Amino acid sequence: MRACGYHVFKLTTAHRGGAAQGINVGMIRSMRNVFLRAPVVALCLVGCSSSSQTRRPTEVSSGGPPARMTAAPVAPAVLTRLREIAATGRLEGMERPNFSNYCKQVQAVYEASNYAPLWLNGGLPTAQASGAIKTVEASVQKGLNPADYDAARWNERVNALKGSADAKRAAEFDAALTVAVMRYISDLHIGRVNPKHFKFGIDVQSKKYDLPHFVLQQVVRAGDVQVALNSVEPPYDGYRRTEAALQRYLQLEAKGDGPKVPDVTKSVGVGDAYAGVGPLVARLRFLGDMPAGEDVHAYDNSVADGVKHFQERHGLSTDGKLGASTVKALNVPMEDRTRQLANAMERWRWLPPEFPEPPVVVNIPEFRLRAFEAREKVALAMNVVVGKAAPTQTPVFTDSIEFIVFRPYWNVPPGILRRSVIPGIEKSSGYIESQRFEVTDSSGRPIAASGDVAAGLRSGKYSIRQKPGPKNALGLIKFMFPNAHSVYLHSTPSTELFSRSRRDFSSGCIRVEKPAELAVFLLRDQPDRGQQWTVEKAQAAMDSGKDNQQVNLKTPIPVLLLYETAVTEQDGTVHFFDDIYGHDRKLNAVLAKGAPYP
């Protein structure tokens, strides 16, 4: 049983750069007072755009007040240049000169310091500046783009400060590092791109915080800047495993991809002749799917076992045969794999700030559902069928399962009504009866199917639903989290689909492989007439219970429909999956443009 380790506890909250309505004169004065005093107080986070929510992150120990507090006064030209930079939201000489989405935060942080530099002491970088530079220079290890933080330019900038009294250069160094650190904090905590940009139903607005306050209290005065910056990361085991996997794959990428595995015209199995055995074995060993050993010159059982291991990690049919799809996956460049892992880390950073209960998680491209209990333990896992890659994709969003319906009716949604049902009715007079449909009026009451039913359905005068039973399209149970997409979890009479390696066959809803087990998991804390729910009891309610029987959950359970094409198991094994909906491709296109991101 695989476990991608979605954490089920609270997240520290944060917010990317943008409008800072919560930063006012009183707040700036307060920050100035804090900046000019040595003691560190716990940071109370508030929204940069809204002060409706406050949270406290882990407090970072202070290294004491910056040494510049006791240094000579700063040259007026430095103050003037810092004020100019902060006001314009742009700094030429940076890799990403436009920081307009952080303009208010940069103004606020320098207003709090009376426009004195944050990172310089006597014209040279402070220890905190050196720590910040070292951290952003290693940002690729976090799945981020070092160019967003000027990683390649800091060494030259630091050297240029030595022996120089150039006020403009000092001010621009300080401002550039402030912008880089603000970008890094925000990107590391909630990701670079707002998921709303992709029309994903994942809210990051509740994770807003007062970025200037954080920089002043937790970073420029930190004893260990790297610890302070790392504290903003999602505290999930799955996130940390993905980060560790990224380190390994960056090392593989640095070694180069090596020779490609030769294409095949037909599947190759044990005993078959294959001239590409050498490159195949080298690739399998390079990726860790086959142990090192003596040279292998034939497609034997050891090679087949390595191919099976690789296939299992990549969502392919695990038959041990080398077919076209396996060769294609073997030849994916390491750069693409590291990008998948970086994208997975980006999406980890989008997750809700907290879960009131351990969630049920569906990873769409993996075709897999996991139900969690406390302490990140996977209580239940199963295969699922998701929406077709086109045109009925399963949406990405978060919600809460509120009730279960045993032996449900299937209320045919408008899209399927137009595409399938109405043409079926027009083609055959017996279509409604053969599909166990019944026509209902505007109040939901069944009516006799007479006259021009198709016209009534088109106009909205009538609706149509399928009666409960084993042939119902929803199967015998559905798990409801009412949402604008009309998507939910349900069983299915087409159980043969669960054995396929690629399982995008539905019209958007998610079909679950073990519906009775999922019902028992969700109802585990609410007995029925004094009796605990068991798989047998749930199955009986599905097979022969009351039609359309609704059972409300006493405690709604969070449900996450996510999209991760790279998943790292608890033992460190990395799985990669096809980008079936093109969401990776779209994310890569946005990230390739560089900051500022949407």
VEXNUSE-493621 format. One record per residue (C-alpha): z, y, x; residue in one letter. Coordinates in steps of 0.2 Angstrom, whole numbers, plus 5000, padded with zeros to 4 digits. Layout:
BEGIN
ZYXA...
END
This chain:
BEGIN
500050005000M499550165008R500650325007A499950495011C501650565010G501550704997Y503250794999H504250814983V505450944987F505551134989K504351235000L504851395009T503751525001T502551655009A501051755005H499451805014R498951985017G498452095003G499052234992A500852264995A501552344979Q503252284983G503352394999I504052564994N504852705003V506652635000G506052465007M505352545023I506952645026R507852485024S506752395036M506852545048R508752525048N508652345050V507452365065F508652485073L510152375072R510552225082A511352105070P510151985061V510351955042V509551815032A507851865026L507651885007C505851855003L504951954990V503151964984G502052094994C501152124977S502652084966S504552094968S504851974954S505351824965Q506451804980T506751664991R507651635008R506751535022P507751445036T508551585046E507951595064V509151635078S508851805086S508651835104G509452005102G508652175100P507052205109P507352285126A506252435122R507752495111M508552555127T506952605136A506252775139A505452865124P503652805119V502252925124A501753025109P499952975112A500452785108V501252835092L499752935087T498552795090R499652665082L499652775066R497752795067E497452605068I498652565054A497852695042A496052635045T496352445043G495152415057R495252395076L493652385086E493852265101G494652125090M493651975086E493952005068R494152195068P494252215049N496152195044F496052295028S496852155018N498452185029Y498252365030C499852405019K500852275029Q500352345046V500752525040Q502452465033A502952375049V502552525060Y503352645048E504952545050A504852565069S504352755068N502752695075Y503552635091A502652475099P503352315093L502752205108W502952315123L504352365134N504052495148G502152465145G502252285147L502252135135P504052085129T504551895130A504251895111Q502451955114A502151825127S502851695115G501751755101A500151755112I500551575118K500751515100T499151595093V498151535109E498651355103A498151385085S496851255085V498251125086Q498751185069K496951165062G496651355063L495251455071N495851535087P494551675085A495551735070D496951785081Y495951845097D496551695107A495251715120A495651895123R497451905127W497451855145N496252005149E497252125138R498852075147V498052095164N497352265159A499152335155L499752295172K499852465182G499052555168S499752705159A498352715146D499152755129A497652705119K497552535128R499452505125A499352555106A497852445103E498652295112F500152315101D499252335085A498052195089A499552075092L500352135076T498852095066V498551925074A500351875071V500251925053M498651835050R499451685059Y501051675049I500051695032S498751565037D499951445043L501051455028H499851455013I498151435020G496751555024R495751545008V496551564991N496151404981P495751514966K494151564975H493551384972F494151384954K495551264958F497051274947G498351294961I499451444961D499951524978V500451694970Q502251634968S502251614987K502151794991K503351875003Y503752035012D502752005028L503352165037P505152115034H504851945041F503952005057V505352135060L506752015057Q506151845062Q504851865075V504952025086V506751995089R506751805090A507451705104G506051575102D504451645094V503651485093Q505051415083V505051565072A503251545068L503251355065N504651385053S503351445040V502451285040E502451165025P503951045027P503050895022Y503050725031D501250705026G500750875033Y501650835050R500750665050R499050755048T499450875061E499850735073A498250655069A497350815072L498050815090Q497350635093R495650675086Y495550835096L495850735111Q494450615106L493250765102E493650825120A493050655127K491350675118G490550555105D489650445117G488150335112P487750315094K487850145085V486050095082P485450095065D485149925055V483749885044T484849755035K486749705035S487349625051V488649485050G489549365061V488249265070G486849375067D485749455081A486149635084Y485549725100A486849865097G488449765099V488849855115G488850035108P489649965092L491149885101V491350045112A491450145097R492650035088L493850035103R493650225105F494250255087L495650125089G494850005076D494649865089M495849825104P495249835122A494749675130G493349595139E491549635136D490849575120V488949525118H488849455101A489349495083Y490849375083D492449375072N493249505083S491849625080V491949585062A493749615061D493549785070G492249835057V493349785043K494749895050H493550035051F492850015034Q494650005026E495050175035R493450255028H493450195010G492050075012L491849895006S492849795018T491649645021D491549655040G489649675039K488749815048L487749905034G486850075034A488450155026S489550095039T488350145053V488250315046K490150335045A490350265063L489150395070N490050545062V490450665076P492250695081M492050875078E491750835059D493250725059R494350855066T493650985054R494150855040Q495950855046L496051035048A495451055030N496750935024A498051045033M497351195024E497551105007R499351055011W499751235013R499151274995W500351154986L501651234974P503251304981P504351174973E504351024962F505750994949P505450814949E504450694961P502650704956P501250594952V499750634964V497950584962V496850614977N495150624970I493950574985P495150434989E495050364971F496950334972R498550374962L500250374969R501850404959A503350464970F505250444968E506550534978A506450554997R504550544998E504550364993K502950294985V503650204969A501950154963L500150164969A498450114961M496550134961N495850264949V494150314942V493750494943V492350614936G490550584942K490050694957A488850784945A489050854932P490750794926T491850824941Q493750804939T494550974942P495851014955V497451084948F499251054945T500251024929D501550924921S501450754911I502350794895E502050644883F501250474882I500150404868V500050224865F498450154856R497650334855P496250394846Y494850464857W494350634851N492550654857V492450814868P490950934864P489950884880G489950704876I489650744858L488050834862R487450724876R487750554868S488550544851V487350654841I485750574849P486550404845G486850454827I485050524825E484350364833K485250234823S486150234806S487350104811G487850194827Y489550264820I490150094814E489550004829S490550124840Q492050124829R491950304826F492550404811E492050574806V493450704802T493450874793D494151034800S495950984796S495750814806G495650704790R494450554790P492950584778I491550464773A490050484784A488750534772S487350664772G486750754788D488250704799V487350764815A487050934808A488850944803G489450894820L488251024828R488951164817S490751114820G491051074802K491450894807Y492250814822S492150634827I493450514835R493550334840Q494850224832K496250144843P495949974850G495449874865P493649944865K494250124863N493450234878A495250284882L495850104883G497550084875L498650224882I498450404888K499550514899F499550694893M499750854902F498850984890P497651094900N496151194898A495051064906H495450934893S495850814907V497150674907Y497550504913L497150354903H496750164903S495050094901T494149934895P492949944910S494249874922T492849804933E492549974940L494249974950F493549844962S492149954968R492350054984S491650214976R492450254959R491750414952D491050354935F492050454922S491750614912S493150704921G494750614915C495550494927I495550304922R497050214930V497150034936E498949994931K499350094915P500849984909A501650004926E501350194926L502050204908A503650114914V503850224929F503750384918L504950314905L506150244917R507550364913D507350354894Q507650194885P506850154868D508150104855R509350064869G508149954878Q507349994895Q505550004896W504749854905T502949814909V502949684895E503649804883K502349934887A500949814887Q501549754869A501549934863A499749954870M499149784863D499949774845S501049924843G500850074831K499150164832D499250344840N501150324844Q501750474854Q503250464866V503750634873N504550634891L506250704891K505850774908T504050824911P503350754927I502350854939P500550794941V499450854955L497550824955L497150854973L495650844985Y495950775003E494550695012T495850645027A497450555024V498750505037T499850355033E501650335037Q501150225052D499950355058G498350265053T497050395048V495950375033H494350475030F493350485013F491750555008D491650735002D490950674985I491050844976Y490550954991G492251044992H492451025010D490651095013R491151245002K492751275012L491851255028N490551385023A491951515019V492951475035L491451495046A491251675041K492951715049G494351835043A494651915031P494451765020Y494451775001P
END
